[in-house]
């Protein structure tokens, strides 16, 4: 065999090994996760400049979050069903990645509120496809005893995406303006699309659980009925939605709060807040998920117990971050709040996958996304904007501070919901494997 033929054969062998490797899948899902959260979250650092340029109010900025969350939630259900049936999950995820990346660049061309809302709806519709497809693919590659940590590794991309959206987004906005920042943010995702299409081989549904012969998708209504009868699933979804109202809503508005209260620029807030959120969120997700996997080998109830405790501790740290008069002291408390609030991210998504039968994993994640979109991501941001206008003058730090404190009360309520899920979680996981 000639040398070029040997090289070509070697390259083909390498690509074949990569396409089958769970680690390669995790690396690629990590990268997609980075731009899933970056394109979704970058509005938070840009919204003060957008408000001035397009003459918007806090309530209108909140409405962008509400419509985004609602549309994302509604799109998650059909995409989740596609992930559970015969549609290639790789193709579905690739299409979604292309849509949200293109829509992000279009945000930079918006000339008014309506155009910006339409572009953000495109981002919401596209990002709706990430969780149902990515978590389903990972769950079919990685066995249950390592699943929390594997999903946390994938979700750790959100920490880098969050950090970049604030730090790089703030610096870029100060340098080239908010429009060009949106355009630049959308380009990397478009580059990832062909890489995802041509280098990933999707596993058989149920492969990691040895249930491939049972893995054909079933109807939506039977799936919905089965999941709604799973007590732990209901409590986990409810707790996640309530947590999202507070935690995700605060993440959206905390940059604007710091700019107003401490008279800082986008770059100043982004370059300090971004790395703090990125580092502490990453540490929290990976450490908590690793601990949950280890303790879960003895008792699966450690999964919801860890989430419940960390959410309860999250509340006082958030409160002190909002009321202290020193920016750097506030950042210390917010770092601790991030450490507690992010602990659930890998564990929560693993709980959804573990408690749902193989045939319903995409649908289960879609239902969770629906609840978080309608009640969490959308309502939280919109509610904060409305309360800010209600309790203070337009653009004031005082009104926004009051709004943020009020929504943070949802964190102890979310903690209780996760604690209640522990009562049936173990038996629900066992039942899911028997279906």
Phi and psi in degrees as a GROMACS rama.xvg file:
@    title "Ramachandran Plot"
@    xaxis  label "Phi"
@    yaxis  label "Psi"
@TYPE xy
-70.4924  161.36  UNK-2
-61.6754  -46.086  UNK-3
-58.0687  -38.0617  UNK-4
-65.9498  -39.5309  UNK-5
-63.8507  -42.0938  UNK-6
-62.7847  -44.4284  UNK-7
-62.9538  -42.0597  UNK-8
-63.6593  -40.3286  UNK-9
-64.8046  -41.0278  UNK-10
-63.6617  -40.4385  UNK-11
-64.7973  -39.3493  UNK-12
-64.9261  -39.8476  UNK-13
-63.3715  -45.3303  UNK-14
-64.3085  -36.6197  UNK-15
-64.182  -42.5777  UNK-16
-65.9952  -40.0174  UNK-17
-63.2016  -44.4272  UNK-18
-64.1878  -25.5232  UNK-19
-92.8472  -12.4178  UNK-20
-78.1112  127.224  UNK-21
-60.873  -34.9345  UNK-22
-66.0243  -39.966  UNK-23
-65.754  -40.8033  UNK-24
-59.4598  -43.33  UNK-25
-63.3828  -40.3877  UNK-26
-61.9356  -45.256  UNK-27
-69.2722  -40.0683  UNK-28
-65.1902  -32.5638  UNK-29
-59.6867  -46.7965  UNK-30
-65.2883  -41.9301  UNK-31
-63.8663  -38.3327  UNK-32
-62.2063  -36.7456  UNK-33
-56.2553  -49.0966  UNK-34
-84.2808  -18.101  UNK-35
-61.4579  -47.8957  UNK-36
-81.6243  -34.575  UNK-37
-61.8259  -49.0018  UNK-38
-68.6727  -29.6346  UNK-39
-76.4543  -36.992  UNK-40
-99.0322  -12.2608  UNK-41
-63.8403  -21.7642  UNK-42
-57.5662  -31.6747  UNK-43
-62.151  -36.9281  UNK-44
-83.1319  -20.5755  UNK-45
-95.2837  -12.5492  UNK-46
-65.691  -30.2791  UNK-47
-66.0651  -41.9423  UNK-48
-70.0556  -37.56  UNK-49
-63.6308  -40.8922  UNK-50
-55.5934  -45.4692  UNK-51
-68.468  -42.61  UNK-52
-69.7273  -40.6213  UNK-53
-102.154  4.41969  UNK-54
56.2271  57.4578  UNK-55
-105.055  162.388  UNK-56
-104.252  170.2  UNK-57
-60.5658  -37.641  UNK-58
-63.3272  -38.8288  UNK-59
-68.2889  -39.0827  UNK-60
-61.7872  -40.2045  UNK-61
-63.0669  -36.5447  UNK-62
-66.2595  -30.8807  UNK-63
-60.819  -41.3193  UNK-64
-67.4383  -40.562  UNK-65
-65.6446  -49.0065  UNK-66
-66.4907  -36.8328  UNK-67
-58.9799  -49.8885  UNK-68
-63.879  -41.6713  UNK-69
-64.8746  -46.9233  UNK-70
-67.1482  -40.4918  UNK-71
-60.0536  -43.1462  UNK-72
-63.6926  -44.1109  UNK-73
-66.8688  -35.0406  UNK-74
-74.508  -25.1405  UNK-75
-63.095  -33.8253  UNK-76
-66.9591  -54.4175  UNK-77
-63.669  -34.6796  UNK-78
-68.4054  -38.8894  UNK-79
-62.0085  -38.6714  UNK-80
-65.6595  -37.7413  UNK-81
-62.2415  -37.4711  UNK-82
-68.2509  -22.1086  UNK-83
-95.8675  -8.5673  UNK-84
-110.011  -145.702  UNK-85
-92.6402  3.56952  UNK-86
-71.6938  136.881  UNK-87
-64.1224  118.738  UNK-88
-63.2169  -34.1663  UNK-89
-61.7573  -42.9365  UNK-90
-67.7719  -40.2505  UNK-91
-62.1108  -47.1258  UNK-92
-64.6102  -40.3182  UNK-93
-61.8921  -43.1696  UNK-94
-63.6719  -42.7828  UNK-95
-63.4219  -42.4659  UNK-96
-60.2259  -43.1216  UNK-97
-64.2057  -40.6288  UNK-98
-65.4506  -49.1991  UNK-99
-70.8485  -30.5216  UNK-100
-68.3792  -44.1505  UNK-101
-64.135  -41.7525  UNK-102
-64.3574  -34.0731  UNK-103
-61.9837  -43.9372  UNK-104
-64.0245  -34.9169  UNK-105
-67.7996  -24.9925  UNK-106
-57.3288  -32.3843  UNK-107
-69.3432  -12.7331  UNK-108
-102.537  0.702897  UNK-109
-65.4762  135.315  UNK-110
-107.897  -8.11626  UNK-111
-157.608  178.264  UNK-112
-60.3127  -44.0265  UNK-113
-63.6836  -43.6352  UNK-114
-65.7947  -39.7226  UNK-115
-64.7028  -39.4536  UNK-116
-63.4212  -42.8197  UNK-117
-62.6194  -42.6558  UNK-118
-65.2821  -40.3111  UNK-119
-67.3349  -30.3884  UNK-120
-62.7677  -37.2094  UNK-121
-63.3808  -39.8053  UNK-122
-63.6655  -43.307  UNK-123
-63.7671  -43.8937  UNK-124
-64.216  -39.4771  UNK-125
-70.3348  -47.3215  UNK-126
-65.9972  -18.5278  UNK-127
-60.5304  -24.4016  UNK-128
-85.1043  -9.74012  UNK-129
-67.5524  -58.569  UNK-130
-61.2087  -49.8784  UNK-131
-59.708  -38.718  UNK-132
-82.1475  -46.3484  UNK-133
-64.4102  -45.9965  UNK-134
-68.5748  -32.9344  UNK-135
-66.4407  -43.4702  UNK-136
-62.5993  -45.383  UNK-137
-64.6479  -42.2224  UNK-138
-64.6617  -26.4111  UNK-139
-86.4711  -7.66703  UNK-140
-102.355  -27.5134  UNK-141
-120.424  129.663  UNK-142
-67.5951  162.583  UNK-143
-60.2686  -33.2458  UNK-144
-69.4943  -17.3212  UNK-145
-119.145  10.6757  UNK-146
-73.1735  -40.0029  UNK-147
-58.9816  -44.9607  UNK-148
-69.5866  -37.9244  UNK-149
-63.7023  -44.6685  UNK-150
-67.6669  -34.8323  UNK-151
-64.0493  -38.5898  UNK-152
-60.9466  -43.6175  UNK-153
-61.9555  -48.2991  UNK-154
-69.1841  -18.0697  UNK-155
-63.2268  -18.908  UNK-156
-60.9833  -28.3321  UNK-157
-65.5333  -29.94  UNK-158
-68.3622  -41.8388  UNK-159
-67.0529  -41.0159  UNK-160
-62.0108  -40.9051  UNK-161
-64.3487  -45.9205  UNK-162
-61.8486  -44.418  UNK-163
-66.1712  -38.7673  UNK-164
-61.2239  -34.8343  UNK-165
-86.3755  -52.5103  UNK-166
-71.8745  -60.234  UNK-167
-66.5566  -38.717  UNK-168
-61.3269  -42.0522  UNK-169
-66.5728  -44.4158  UNK-170
-64.8456  -45.061  UNK-171
-62.167  -41.7837  UNK-172
-63.5596  -40.1998  UNK-173
-67.1474  -25.8201  UNK-174
-93.529  -50.1749  UNK-175
-118.057  -1.29616  UNK-176
93.6782  163.093  UNK-177
-69.6726  -31.3613  UNK-178
-65.7661  -50.617  UNK-179
-66.0216  -29.6045  UNK-180
-62.7341  -43.5109  UNK-181
-60.4309  -44.6009  UNK-182
-62.3177  -45.455  UNK-183
-63.801  -39.1793  UNK-184
-63.1974  -29.3453  UNK-185
-83.2587  -16.9891  UNK-186
-67.9202  -45.6729  UNK-187
-58.4876  -36.9172  UNK-188
-62.5758  -37.0627  UNK-189
-65.4164  -32.106  UNK-190
-70.4777  -32.8423  UNK-191
-71.9863  -23.0959  UNK-192
-56.1806  -53.6348  UNK-193
-64.7855  -31.3082  UNK-194
-62.7652  -41.38  UNK-195
-67.3906  -40.4087  UNK-196
-67.09  -44.0603  UNK-197
-97.8963  -9.29998  UNK-198
-120.815  0.0638246  UNK-199
-113.645  133.255  UNK-200
-111.013  117.485  UNK-201
-70.6565  137.943  UNK-202
-73.6985  162.277  UNK-203
-64.9875  145.235  UNK-204
-63.6691  128.61  UNK-205
85.2648  5.06306  UNK-206
-57.2094  -48.2012  UNK-207
-68.8294  -18.845  UNK-208
-102.036  3.41656  UNK-209
66.2889  31.0716  UNK-210
-123.006  30.9353  UNK-211
-62.5012  -29.1018  UNK-212
-73.9326  -13.5708  UNK-213
-106.912  8.70412  UNK-214
-90.7212  4.46229  UNK-215
-68.0399  139.112  UNK-216
-65.8924  152.609  UNK-217
-120.152  173.239  UNK-218
-60.9777  156.901  UNK-219
-65.5079  -47.1832  UNK-220
-64.777  -43.342  UNK-221
-61.007  -37.3394  UNK-222
-64.8167  -45.4135  UNK-223
-61.6916  -44.4541  UNK-224
-61.7837  -43.554  UNK-225
-63.8273  -42.7296  UNK-226
-70.3059  -37.1354  UNK-227
-70.936  -19.471  UNK-228
-87.3745  -4.17446  UNK-229
-91.3169  102.62  UNK-230
-58.5704  -44.8095  UNK-231
-63.5396  -36.9424  UNK-232
-61.0032  -44.5177  UNK-233
-62.6693  -45.791  UNK-234
-66.6561  -37.3789  UNK-235
-66.1984  -44.0519  UNK-236
-64.7197  -43.9843  UNK-237
-63.1983  -45.5629  UNK-238
-62.78  -40.5295  UNK-239
-64.6119  -39.3758  UNK-240
-66.6751  -43.945  UNK-241
-64.4194  -42.229  UNK-242
-61.1805  -39.7333  UNK-243
-65.7521  -34.6382  UNK-244
-56.4692  -44.1745  UNK-245
-82.1397  -61.5514  UNK-246
-66.1141  -48.9937  UNK-247
-71.0043  -36.6545  UNK-248
-62.3707  -40.5374  UNK-249
-66.9905  -40.3486  UNK-250
-58.4136  -39.004  UNK-251
-65.2813  -38.3412  UNK-252
-101.487  -12.585  UNK-253
-63.6224  -35.4484  UNK-254
-60.9446  -44.1829  UNK-255
-63.3199  -38.1522  UNK-256
-60.3826  -46.6619  UNK-257
-66.132  -38.9088  UNK-258
-61.5228  -40.8742  UNK-259
-75.193  -46.7718  UNK-260
-71.3219  -38.419  UNK-261
-111.467  8.34417  UNK-262
53.6858  55.4009  UNK-263
-109.968  157.982  UNK-264
-85.0949  170.181  UNK-265
-61.1587  -42.5486  UNK-266
-64.4088  -40.3847  UNK-267
-64.8591  -43.936  UNK-268
-69.115  -45.8161  UNK-269
-62.6517  -41.1645  UNK-270
-76.7675  -14.737  UNK-271
-99.6832  -45.5742  UNK-272
-73.1689  -38.3867  UNK-273
-58.412  -54.8378  UNK-274
-61.8405  -35.3839  UNK-275
-63.0067  -48.4172  UNK-276
-63.0233  -45.2998  UNK-277
-61.3146  -49.5584  UNK-278
-67.9498  -49.2583  UNK-279
-71.5358  -32.425  UNK-280
-67.9025  -41.2753  UNK-281
-63.3574  -49.604  UNK-282
-57.7225  -45.6015  UNK-283
-61.7519  -49.6063  UNK-284
-62.246  -48.087  UNK-285
-69.414  -45.1221  UNK-286
-66.4398  -47.3995  UNK-287
-64.5377  -39.0302  UNK-288
-69.1323  -39.3267  UNK-289
-62.2482  -45.8009  UNK-290
-62.4263  -41.3722  UNK-291
-62.9733  -40.8269  UNK-292
-63.6528  -42.4503  UNK-293
-67.6835  -49.9086  UNK-294
-69.135  -31.5196  UNK-295
-66.5121  -21.1718  UNK-296
-65.0151  -28.242  UNK-297
-90.6555  -38.5065  UNK-298
-155.591  113.768  UNK-299
-62.4403  -19.093  UNK-300
-66.7875  -13.8078  UNK-301
-61.4315  -25.7602  UNK-302
-58.3505  -59.7887  UNK-303
-70.0002  -29.3635  UNK-304
-63.4043  -43.5035  UNK-305
-61.8066  -43.8009  UNK-306
-62.4215  -44.5034  UNK-307
-59.9548  -46.3839  UNK-308
-65.1082  -45.6817  UNK-309
-67.8898  -35.0093  UNK-310
-67.7006  -37.0649  UNK-311
-64.4496  -40.6598  UNK-312
-71.8107  -22.4251  UNK-313
-63.1132  -36.6182  UNK-314
-59.2194  -53.4349  UNK-315
-64.4866  -33.1093  UNK-316
-66.4379  -41.0934  UNK-317
-61.2961  -44.9231  UNK-318
-59.7114  -49.4331  UNK-319
-67.501  -32.7904  UNK-320
-61.2114  -30.6492  UNK-321
-86.2485  -24.3424  UNK-322
-105.813  -17.9678  UNK-323
-71.0225  156.457  UNK-324
-97.5421  1.3387  UNK-325
-107.411  127.778  UNK-326
-60.6663  -45.2067  UNK-327
-72.3163  -33.5903  UNK-328
-67.6437  -38.6815  UNK-329
-60.9524  -39.4266  UNK-330
-64.0709  -35.1509  UNK-331
-62.0831  -48.4702  UNK-332
-65.4726  -37.3417  UNK-333
-69.0584  -33.3813  UNK-334
-62.323  -43.2579  UNK-335
-66.5082  -37.4163  UNK-336
-63.7931  -40.0147  UNK-337
-64.4297  -40.9082  UNK-338
-57.9551  -41.6638  UNK-339
-77.58  -43.0662  UNK-340
-69.5602  -30.3263  UNK-341
-85.8554  -8.63866  UNK-342
-60.4963  -26.691  UNK-343
-82.565  -14.9532  UNK-344
-61.4113  -48.8481  UNK-345
-72.3268  -41.6381  UNK-346
-65.7326  -43.9526  UNK-347
-58.9494  -47.9547  UNK-348
-67.1702  -33.3414  UNK-349
-66.9572  -40.2946  UNK-350
-58.815  -41.2934  UNK-351
-61.0279  -45.0916  UNK-352
-67.7558  -39.2254  UNK-353
-70.3244  -37.4  UNK-354
-83.53  -10.6812  UNK-355
-100.73  138.528  UNK-356
-58.91  155.237  UNK-357
-52.2564  -41.2813  UNK-358
-68.7038  -10.4707  UNK-359
-122.05  9.74877  UNK-360
-64.925  -43.7219  UNK-361
-63.8886  -41.5353  UNK-362
-64.6221  -41.4615  UNK-363
-60.2713  -45.1016  UNK-364
-65.6409  -36.192  UNK-365
-65.0161  -40.706  UNK-366
-64.2997  -40.9708  UNK-367
-61.4656  -43.4249  UNK-368
-64.0469  -38.7161  UNK-369
-59.9328  -47.5331  UNK-370
-64.9622  -43.7664  UNK-371
-67.168  -34.9151  UNK-372
-70.1786  -47.3051  UNK-373
-71.5794  -44.1901  UNK-374
-100.499  -22.816  UNK-375
-106.812  -78.8522  UNK-376
-58.3723  -41.9776  UNK-377
-78.0807  -54.8475  UNK-378
-63.4091  -40.9893  UNK-379
-58.3054  -51.5131  UNK-380
-64.7809  -42.3739  UNK-381
-66.6971  -42.3051  UNK-382
-62.6536  -41.7528  UNK-383
-62.7939  -42.6083  UNK-384
-62.4301  -43.3891  UNK-385
-66.3923  -45.6312  UNK-386
-64.441  -35.488  UNK-387
-61.4279  -45.3719  UNK-388
-66.7527  -31.0343  UNK-389
-74.723  -39.2864  UNK-390
-97.672  -0.901827  UNK-391
-157.506  169.34  UNK-392
-65.0617  155.526  UNK-393
-54.78  124.545  UNK-394
80.3168  13.6062  UNK-395
-88.1474  150.527  UNK-396
-73.5765  -32.6759  UNK-397
-65.1224  -45.8388  UNK-398
-64.3425  -40.18  UNK-399
-68.217  -37.7717  UNK-400
-61.7  -45.3751  UNK-401
-61.1075  -42.9773  UNK-402
-62.1963  -43.4024  UNK-403
-66.2739  -40.0413  UNK-404
-63.9352  -42.1828  UNK-405
-64.0125  -44.2489  UNK-406
-71.6665  -23.3391  UNK-407
-67.2448  -14.912  UNK-408
-62.9041  -20.5329  UNK-409
-68.2365  -17.113  UNK-410
-64.4194  -46.2118  UNK-411
-62.5768  -33.2673  UNK-412
-65.4717  -42.4515  UNK-413
-62.7985  -38.352  UNK-414
-58.3389  -43.4782  UNK-415
-63.2254  -40.9321  UNK-416
-62.391  -42.2116  UNK-417
-68.0619  -36.6192  UNK-418
-62.6156  -40.5665  UNK-419
-65.8654  -27.6183  UNK-420
-67.2946  -21.5198  UNK-421
-67.2869  -22.0223  UNK-422
-61.6507  -34.1863  UNK-423
-122.475  4.34461  UNK-424
-60.8893  -46.1545  UNK-425
-62.3421  -47.3686  UNK-426
-67.2208  -33.8025  UNK-427
-65.756  -38.4667  UNK-428
-64.7721  -40.1844  UNK-429
-65.2592  -41.341  UNK-430
-65.7072  -34.5651  UNK-431
-63.8566  -35.2292  UNK-432
-75.6246  -21.5502  UNK-433
-88.1046  -14.8449  UNK-434
